Amino acid sequence: MILSRADPRPVLLVDVDGVLNPWLADRCPDGYHEYDFFPGERVLLSPGHGELLTSLAAAYELVWATAWEHRANRLICPVLSLPELPVIEFPLGGRDTLFRKLPSVIDTVGERPCAWIDDDHQPDHYTWAQQRGVPTLIVDIDPAEGLTRGVVAILADWAARLRDSAQS
């Protein structure tokens, strides 16, 4: 998938596990509910995350950047009251046995500014962000806590600064 270059908003790449599903939480946090989407796998989701992401939708094009791929639209969006989002597909294979997102992210975002929220950023994510020559924000999420209002405030501020600098 390649995103439109005509959209002036930066892209917000959204992971699920660790970001919307705080899988390392000791217990189900207040405001979250446990879902049994996959046998034997605990999924914790907060409807409040839908509100937080919706608050960013005017400033960002929201895109799933998760191993859940299209299942995020089918399973997560109804819980969070989100519309379907574009999905980055990640091929599993090649010489690296670990799940690698960066090549597909690069192909998808092209030259658009982007912010990326994930609980498992790899060293090459930071190198890419520093070297790409387009505004890029890498945000680490604590997988025991998930997405917070503080992170949303950082994302909103970053998008506002980008918009203000483009208008100058």
C-alpha positions as CSV (number, residue, x, y, z in Angstrom):
1,M,0.0,0.0,0.0
2,I,1.2,3.5,-0.9
3,L,-0.5,6.5,0.7
4,S,-1.6,9.5,-1.2
5,R,1.0,12.3,-1.5
6,A,-1.8,14.8,-1.9
7,D,-2.9,14.5,1.8
8,P,-1.1,17.4,3.6
9,R,-1.3,15.7,7.0
10,P,1.5,13.7,8.4
11,V,1.0,9.9,8.8
12,L,0.5,8.4,12.3
13,L,1.6,4.8,12.3
14,V,-0.3,2.9,15.0
15,D,0.7,-0.4,16.5
16,V,-1.7,-2.5,18.5
17,D,0.1,-4.7,20.9
18,G,1.8,-2.6,23.6
19,V,0.2,0.6,22.3
20,L,-3.6,-0.1,22.4
21,N,-3.2,-3.5,24.1
22,P,-1.0,-3.0,27.2
23,W,-0.1,-6.7,27.1
24,L,2.6,-6.4,29.9
25,A,0.1,-4.9,32.4
26,D,-0.1,-7.1,35.6
27,R,-3.8,-6.8,35.6
28,C,-6.6,-5.3,33.5
29,P,-6.2,-1.5,34.0
30,D,-9.1,0.7,34.9
31,G,-11.1,1.7,31.8
32,Y,-10.0,-1.4,29.9
33,H,-11.9,-4.6,29.1
34,E,-10.5,-8.0,28.3
35,Y,-11.2,-9.6,24.9
36,D,-10.9,-13.2,23.8
37,F,-10.1,-12.6,20.2
38,F,-7.5,-15.3,20.1
39,P,-7.6,-18.5,22.2
40,G,-5.1,-18.2,25.1
41,E,-4.1,-14.7,24.3
42,R,-5.2,-11.8,26.6
43,V,-6.2,-8.6,24.7
44,L,-6.9,-5.5,26.8
45,L,-8.6,-2.6,25.1
46,S,-9.9,0.8,26.3
47,P,-12.7,2.6,24.4
48,G,-11.0,5.7,25.5
49,H,-8.2,5.0,23.0
50,G,-10.8,5.5,20.2
51,E,-11.5,9.0,21.5
52,L,-7.7,9.7,21.8
53,L,-7.1,8.5,18.2
54,T,-10.1,10.3,16.9
55,S,-8.8,13.5,18.4
56,L,-5.6,13.1,16.3
57,A,-7.4,12.3,13.0
58,A,-7.8,15.9,11.9
59,A,-4.0,16.4,12.3
60,Y,-2.9,12.9,11.0
61,E,-3.8,10.3,8.5
62,L,-4.1,7.3,10.8
63,V,-2.6,4.0,9.5
64,W,-2.4,0.6,11.1
65,A,1.3,-0.5,11.5
66,T,0.7,-3.7,13.3
67,A,1.1,-7.5,13.0
68,W,-2.7,-7.6,13.4
69,E,-2.8,-6.1,9.8
70,H,-6.4,-6.3,8.5
71,R,-7.6,-7.9,11.7
72,A,-7.2,-4.5,13.4
73,N,-10.0,-3.1,11.3
74,R,-12.2,-6.1,11.9
75,L,-11.6,-6.5,15.7
76,I,-10.1,-3.3,17.1
77,C,-12.1,-0.6,15.2
78,P,-15.5,-1.7,16.4
79,V,-14.4,-1.8,20.0
80,L,-12.8,1.7,19.7
81,S,-15.5,3.2,17.5
82,L,-13.0,3.9,14.8
83,P,-13.6,3.8,11.0
84,E,-11.5,1.4,9.0
85,L,-8.0,2.6,8.6
86,P,-5.4,1.9,5.9
87,V,-3.3,-1.1,6.7
88,I,0.4,-1.7,6.2
89,E,1.0,-5.4,5.3
90,F,4.2,-6.9,6.6
91,P,5.7,-9.9,4.8
92,L,7.1,-12.5,7.2
93,G,10.3,-14.0,5.8
94,G,13.7,-13.3,4.4
95,R,17.0,-13.6,6.2
96,D,15.8,-12.0,9.4
97,T,13.7,-14.3,11.5
98,L,12.4,-11.5,13.6
99,F,9.3,-9.6,12.5
100,R,10.6,-6.5,10.6
101,K,8.3,-3.6,9.9
102,L,10.6,-0.9,8.5
103,P,10.8,-1.9,4.8
104,S,7.0,-1.8,4.5
105,V,6.8,1.4,6.5
106,I,9.3,3.1,4.1
107,D,7.4,1.9,1.1
108,T,4.1,3.1,2.5
109,V,4.9,6.6,3.9
110,G,7.1,7.6,1.0
111,E,8.2,11.2,1.5
112,R,5.4,12.2,3.9
113,P,6.2,13.3,7.4
114,C,5.2,10.7,9.9
115,A,5.0,9.8,13.6
116,W,5.2,6.2,14.7
117,I,3.9,4.8,18.0
118,D,5.1,1.3,18.9
119,D,6.3,-0.6,21.9
120,D,9.1,-2.4,20.0
121,H,11.1,0.1,18.0
122,Q,14.2,-1.4,16.6
123,P,17.6,0.5,16.2
124,D,17.1,0.8,12.4
125,H,13.8,2.7,13.1
126,Y,15.7,5.5,14.8
127,T,18.5,5.5,12.1
128,W,15.9,5.8,9.4
129,A,14.0,8.6,11.2
130,Q,17.2,10.6,11.7
131,Q,18.5,10.1,8.1
132,R,15.3,10.4,6.0
133,G,15.3,14.2,5.6
134,V,11.5,14.4,6.3
135,P,10.1,15.2,9.7
136,T,9.7,11.9,11.5
137,L,8.8,11.3,15.2
138,I,9.5,7.9,16.8
139,V,7.5,7.5,20.0
140,D,8.2,4.6,22.4
141,I,5.2,3.2,24.2
142,D,5.5,1.3,27.5
143,P,3.8,-2.0,26.8
144,A,2.6,-2.2,30.4
145,E,0.9,1.2,30.1
146,G,-0.1,1.6,26.5
147,L,-1.1,4.9,24.8
148,T,-1.6,7.7,27.2
149,R,-3.0,11.3,27.1
150,G,0.6,12.5,27.5
151,V,1.7,10.7,24.4
152,V,-1.4,12.1,22.5
153,A,-0.4,15.6,23.7
154,I,3.1,15.1,22.3
155,L,1.7,13.9,19.0
156,A,-0.8,16.8,18.7
157,D,2.0,19.3,19.5
158,W,4.3,17.8,17.0
159,A,1.6,17.9,14.2
160,A,0.8,21.5,15.1
161,R,4.4,22.6,14.9
162,L,4.7,20.9,11.5
163,R,1.6,22.7,10.3
164,D,2.8,26.0,11.7
165,S,6.2,25.7,10.0
166,A,4.5,24.8,6.7
167,Q,2.4,28.0,6.9
168,S,5.4,30.2,7.6
